[in-house]
Amino acid sequence: MLRQQCDVIVRAAVERVIAERNASLLRCRVLAAGANGPTTPEAGAIPAQRRDEIFAIPDILCNAGGMIVSYFEWIQDLQ
């Protein structure tokens, strides 16, 4: 599925989806990280090195809302 031509790929709910073995095969224009750590450290630089320029939205920005809500749920459960 990651090899399909598309505008946006959202990696969500699963860690380490983009790895060294498949990072060079991506055919998207925008790569959004909706999970915590969806890309391995080795694969992180591969999309940036390509000529066709993939715009990457990191997990710290793309997943921030989900993390905040998880924190509030945790606080509510503690009370």
PyMOL commands that place a pseudoatom at each C-alpha (Angstrom):
pseudoatom trace, name=CA, resn=MET, resi=1, chain=A, elem=C, hetatm=0, pos=[0.000, 0.000, 0.000]
pseudoatom trace, name=CA, resn=LEU, resi=2, chain=A, elem=C, hetatm=0, pos=[2.883, 2.403, 0.728]
pseudoatom trace, name=CA, resn=ARG, resi=3, chain=A, elem=C, hetatm=0, pos=[4.076, 2.039, -2.874]
pseudoatom trace, name=CA, resn=GLN, resi=4, chain=A, elem=C, hetatm=0, pos=[0.879, 3.462, -4.409]
pseudoatom trace, name=CA, resn=GLN, resi=5, chain=A, elem=C, hetatm=0, pos=[1.005, 6.852, -6.138]
pseudoatom trace, name=CA, resn=CYS, resi=6, chain=A, elem=C, hetatm=0, pos=[-0.917, 9.329, -3.958]
pseudoatom trace, name=CA, resn=ASP, resi=7, chain=A, elem=C, hetatm=0, pos=[-0.903, 12.843, -2.560]
pseudoatom trace, name=CA, resn=VAL, resi=8, chain=A, elem=C, hetatm=0, pos=[-0.793, 12.066, 1.180]
pseudoatom trace, name=CA, resn=ILE, resi=9, chain=A, elem=C, hetatm=0, pos=[0.226, 9.067, 3.271]
pseudoatom trace, name=CA, resn=VAL, resi=10, chain=A, elem=C, hetatm=0, pos=[-0.737, 9.192, 6.945]
pseudoatom trace, name=CA, resn=ARG, resi=11, chain=A, elem=C, hetatm=0, pos=[1.115, 6.702, 9.090]
pseudoatom trace, name=CA, resn=ALA, resi=12, chain=A, elem=C, hetatm=0, pos=[-1.162, 6.224, 12.090]
pseudoatom trace, name=CA, resn=ALA, resi=13, chain=A, elem=C, hetatm=0, pos=[-1.557, 3.864, 15.061]
pseudoatom trace, name=CA, resn=VAL, resi=14, chain=A, elem=C, hetatm=0, pos=[1.495, 1.702, 14.347]
pseudoatom trace, name=CA, resn=GLU, resi=15, chain=A, elem=C, hetatm=0, pos=[5.141, 2.395, 15.147]
pseudoatom trace, name=CA, resn=ARG, resi=16, chain=A, elem=C, hetatm=0, pos=[8.001, 1.743, 12.713]
pseudoatom trace, name=CA, resn=VAL, resi=17, chain=A, elem=C, hetatm=0, pos=[5.859, 1.452, 9.558]
pseudoatom trace, name=CA, resn=ILE, resi=18, chain=A, elem=C, hetatm=0, pos=[8.412, 3.280, 7.399]
pseudoatom trace, name=CA, resn=ALA, resi=19, chain=A, elem=C, hetatm=0, pos=[11.712, 1.402, 7.579]
pseudoatom trace, name=CA, resn=GLU, resi=20, chain=A, elem=C, hetatm=0, pos=[14.912, 1.341, 5.572]
pseudoatom trace, name=CA, resn=ARG, resi=21, chain=A, elem=C, hetatm=0, pos=[13.520, -1.411, 3.338]
pseudoatom trace, name=CA, resn=ASN, resi=22, chain=A, elem=C, hetatm=0, pos=[10.503, 0.619, 2.126]
pseudoatom trace, name=CA, resn=ALA, resi=23, chain=A, elem=C, hetatm=0, pos=[11.361, 4.330, 2.606]
pseudoatom trace, name=CA, resn=SER, resi=24, chain=A, elem=C, hetatm=0, pos=[12.862, 4.661, -0.873]
pseudoatom trace, name=CA, resn=LEU, resi=25, chain=A, elem=C, hetatm=0, pos=[9.698, 3.179, -2.459]
pseudoatom trace, name=CA, resn=LEU, resi=26, chain=A, elem=C, hetatm=0, pos=[7.300, 5.892, -1.238]
pseudoatom trace, name=CA, resn=ARG, resi=27, chain=A, elem=C, hetatm=0, pos=[5.403, 7.664, -4.064]
pseudoatom trace, name=CA, resn=CYS, resi=28, chain=A, elem=C, hetatm=0, pos=[3.568, 10.394, -2.173]
pseudoatom trace, name=CA, resn=ARG, resi=29, chain=A, elem=C, hetatm=0, pos=[3.882, 14.178, -1.975]
pseudoatom trace, name=CA, resn=VAL, resi=30, chain=A, elem=C, hetatm=0, pos=[3.113, 14.530, 1.757]
pseudoatom trace, name=CA, resn=LEU, resi=31, chain=A, elem=C, hetatm=0, pos=[4.105, 12.078, 4.485]
pseudoatom trace, name=CA, resn=ALA, resi=32, chain=A, elem=C, hetatm=0, pos=[2.206, 12.691, 7.749]
pseudoatom trace, name=CA, resn=ALA, resi=33, chain=A, elem=C, hetatm=0, pos=[3.081, 10.923, 10.995]
pseudoatom trace, name=CA, resn=GLY, resi=34, chain=A, elem=C, hetatm=0, pos=[-0.070, 10.250, 12.994]
pseudoatom trace, name=CA, resn=ALA, resi=35, chain=A, elem=C, hetatm=0, pos=[1.532, 7.650, 15.268]
pseudoatom trace, name=CA, resn=ASN, resi=36, chain=A, elem=C, hetatm=0, pos=[4.312, 7.834, 17.820]
pseudoatom trace, name=CA, resn=GLY, resi=37, chain=A, elem=C, hetatm=0, pos=[7.567, 6.944, 16.070]
pseudoatom trace, name=CA, resn=PRO, resi=38, chain=A, elem=C, hetatm=0, pos=[6.145, 5.629, 12.782]
pseudoatom trace, name=CA, resn=THR, resi=39, chain=A, elem=C, hetatm=0, pos=[9.544, 5.898, 11.053]
pseudoatom trace, name=CA, resn=THR, resi=40, chain=A, elem=C, hetatm=0, pos=[12.720, 4.111, 12.079]
pseudoatom trace, name=CA, resn=PRO, resi=41, chain=A, elem=C, hetatm=0, pos=[15.771, 6.340, 12.651]
pseudoatom trace, name=CA, resn=GLU, resi=42, chain=A, elem=C, hetatm=0, pos=[17.568, 4.788, 9.652]
pseudoatom trace, name=CA, resn=ALA, resi=43, chain=A, elem=C, hetatm=0, pos=[14.669, 5.532, 7.315]
pseudoatom trace, name=CA, resn=GLY, resi=44, chain=A, elem=C, hetatm=0, pos=[14.068, 9.087, 8.533]
pseudoatom trace, name=CA, resn=ALA, resi=45, chain=A, elem=C, hetatm=0, pos=[16.570, 10.744, 6.192]
pseudoatom trace, name=CA, resn=ILE, resi=46, chain=A, elem=C, hetatm=0, pos=[15.723, 8.779, 3.034]
pseudoatom trace, name=CA, resn=PRO, resi=47, chain=A, elem=C, hetatm=0, pos=[12.662, 10.798, 1.874]
pseudoatom trace, name=CA, resn=ALA, resi=48, chain=A, elem=C, hetatm=0, pos=[14.587, 14.075, 2.363]
pseudoatom trace, name=CA, resn=GLN, resi=49, chain=A, elem=C, hetatm=0, pos=[17.429, 12.840, 0.106]
pseudoatom trace, name=CA, resn=ARG, resi=50, chain=A, elem=C, hetatm=0, pos=[15.171, 12.095, -2.865]
pseudoatom trace, name=CA, resn=ARG, resi=51, chain=A, elem=C, hetatm=0, pos=[14.873, 14.388, -5.871]
pseudoatom trace, name=CA, resn=ASP, resi=52, chain=A, elem=C, hetatm=0, pos=[11.081, 14.376, -5.960]
pseudoatom trace, name=CA, resn=GLU, resi=53, chain=A, elem=C, hetatm=0, pos=[10.881, 16.073, -2.542]
pseudoatom trace, name=CA, resn=ILE, resi=54, chain=A, elem=C, hetatm=0, pos=[8.452, 14.520, -0.101]
pseudoatom trace, name=CA, resn=PHE, resi=55, chain=A, elem=C, hetatm=0, pos=[7.091, 17.011, 2.444]
pseudoatom trace, name=CA, resn=ALA, resi=56, chain=A, elem=C, hetatm=0, pos=[7.176, 15.291, 5.844]
pseudoatom trace, name=CA, resn=ILE, resi=57, chain=A, elem=C, hetatm=0, pos=[5.012, 16.350, 8.792]
pseudoatom trace, name=CA, resn=PRO, resi=58, chain=A, elem=C, hetatm=0, pos=[6.697, 14.917, 11.910]
pseudoatom trace, name=CA, resn=ASP, resi=59, chain=A, elem=C, hetatm=0, pos=[4.838, 13.069, 14.665]
pseudoatom trace, name=CA, resn=ILE, resi=60, chain=A, elem=C, hetatm=0, pos=[5.477, 15.842, 17.201]
pseudoatom trace, name=CA, resn=LEU, resi=61, chain=A, elem=C, hetatm=0, pos=[3.215, 18.123, 15.111]
pseudoatom trace, name=CA, resn=CYS, resi=62, chain=A, elem=C, hetatm=0, pos=[0.814, 15.719, 13.458]
pseudoatom trace, name=CA, resn=ASN, resi=63, chain=A, elem=C, hetatm=0, pos=[0.062, 13.637, 16.567]
pseudoatom trace, name=CA, resn=ALA, resi=64, chain=A, elem=C, hetatm=0, pos=[0.127, 16.408, 19.186]
pseudoatom trace, name=CA, resn=GLY, resi=65, chain=A, elem=C, hetatm=0, pos=[-3.671, 16.592, 19.524]
pseudoatom trace, name=CA, resn=GLY, resi=66, chain=A, elem=C, hetatm=0, pos=[-3.973, 12.870, 20.170]
pseudoatom trace, name=CA, resn=MET, resi=67, chain=A, elem=C, hetatm=0, pos=[-1.280, 12.993, 22.816]
pseudoatom trace, name=CA, resn=ILE, resi=68, chain=A, elem=C, hetatm=0, pos=[-2.938, 15.916, 24.597]
pseudoatom trace, name=CA, resn=VAL, resi=69, chain=A, elem=C, hetatm=0, pos=[-6.294, 14.120, 24.683]
pseudoatom trace, name=CA, resn=SER, resi=70, chain=A, elem=C, hetatm=0, pos=[-4.587, 10.946, 25.971]
pseudoatom trace, name=CA, resn=TYR, resi=71, chain=A, elem=C, hetatm=0, pos=[-3.013, 12.993, 28.740]
pseudoatom trace, name=CA, resn=PHE, resi=72, chain=A, elem=C, hetatm=0, pos=[-6.381, 14.486, 29.738]
pseudoatom trace, name=CA, resn=GLU, resi=73, chain=A, elem=C, hetatm=0, pos=[-7.955, 11.007, 29.765]
pseudoatom trace, name=CA, resn=TRP, resi=74, chain=A, elem=C, hetatm=0, pos=[-5.150, 9.771, 31.999]
pseudoatom trace, name=CA, resn=ILE, resi=75, chain=A, elem=C, hetatm=0, pos=[-5.601, 12.714, 34.406]
pseudoatom trace, name=CA, resn=GLN, resi=76, chain=A, elem=C, hetatm=0, pos=[-9.362, 12.125, 34.525]
pseudoatom trace, name=CA, resn=ASP, resi=77, chain=A, elem=C, hetatm=0, pos=[-8.834, 8.420, 35.292]
pseudoatom trace, name=CA, resn=LEU, resi=78, chain=A, elem=C, hetatm=0, pos=[-6.501, 9.324, 38.169]
pseudoatom trace, name=CA, resn=GLN, resi=79, chain=A, elem=C, hetatm=0, pos=[-9.217, 11.473, 39.733]
for i in range(1, 79): cmd.bond("trace and resi %d" % i, "trace and resi %d" % (i + 1))
show_as sticks, trace
zoom trace
